């Protein structure tokens, strides 16, 4: 399984954009298709909302292939 840790500097990122920046999807459109297919889980629950707000502390899984942990940017 491929694993990513994404640092979030804003309050949230939309799910399809998260898939795009981790290169799970080549574009936002492809990210939306992956979500619509039912292959994405957020915190263990299937997520079908393409623009679902993902916040620090959440875990996104795409099938059995990809695990994305979203963390807050460390304060300096």
Secondary structure as GFF3:
##gff-version 3
##sequence-region A 1 76
A	DSSP	beta_strand	2	8	.	.	.	ID=ss1
A	DSSP	beta_strand	13	14	.	.	.	ID=ss2
A	DSSP	alpha_helix	15	21	.	.	.	ID=ss3
A	DSSP	alpha_helix	28	36	.	.	.	ID=ss4
A	DSSP	beta_strand	40	42	.	.	.	ID=ss5
A	DSSP	beta_strand	45	46	.	.	.	ID=ss6
A	DSSP	beta_strand	53	54	.	.	.	ID=ss7
A	DSSP	beta_strand	59	62	.	.	.	ID=ss8
A	DSSP	beta_strand	66	72	.	.	.	ID=ss9
###
